[in-house]
Amino acid sequence: MITRIRGELVELTERSALIHVDALTYELLVPAADVSTLLGKIGEHVEFFTLHYLEGQAQGSSFLPRLIGFSSEQDRAFFELFTTVKGIGNRKALRALIRPFMETASAIANRDATALTSMPEIGKRSAETIIAELHGKVDSFVVEIASTIEIRMPAYCEDAISMLMQLGETKRDAKRLVQLAYDKNPEVESADQLVQTSFQIKGAT
């Protein structure tokens, strides 16, 4: 089973990405939430954490192998949980998840049906079902988003986050690394120092 792919992002549509790896080019379905970030990475090397499944065709008489690509293992785990809800298949979930996954997890944890119904493909009944089936199961994802929010950090922390994103980190991972770097050494005085500490932390994990 394919669980991770790293290669050159050569093409992107609103639903899929093409990744060139040596002599092979893979098509990956991608969540709507990731499309805007990936647009700025065409031509660069990126890494996806993948989910491999078979998609039924022609009334179930044949199946096609599909790959879904996620920016982190955490996103992949949330997607797998989200698609356990009755009536939420892979394709529907990919279209519905237009915001960062952890925001959706927070909406579920807070029983915020209004936030869920603002997502494509999710009506009132679907939102109620999602909350009923997943409330209490998303706590670890909500903790993850809380840990990535910088609290009363200096303004140059935002510069460090932007620098890490330019170097290929997702916004969420950049925030998390900068928060950890600042917590480790609150006496730093520049974005460059924070970025260096962030890489040290990343290399140690």
C-alpha angles and dihedrals in degrees: 000000000000110000104162136022130187121185147105117314101226103167139013135190129175089271110027147027131213115220120193113211115177105299095347133079118201128200114218127186109226133200116256089240092066100048098087092050093047092051088072092051102057108133092023131103112257136174127226129192102218141211116203119204143152118248119207118237134189098014093318097302092120138020134215123206113240134188125207117198125211131185093230143013088246091059091048091051092050091048091052090051093045092053092056087076113104111261095015109111128175096267093047092048092050090055095042099051098079095144129057108293094238091059088057089048089052091051090053092047090050093045088238102166091170091062091049094049089054087069120091115263093014115112129178094274093047091049091052091049092049092051093045094050101037106032106115092022098076100058094108090054092050090051088053093055092046091054092055096057113099112226118208093331121159119270093253088068088074089054089052091051091052091049092051091049090053087053091056106272120133115245092251094049091046091053091048093050093047091048091051091045092050092046090051094049114014090171094073113121106196144044090241091059091049092051091050091050090046091057091048090053092046091050091052095052 
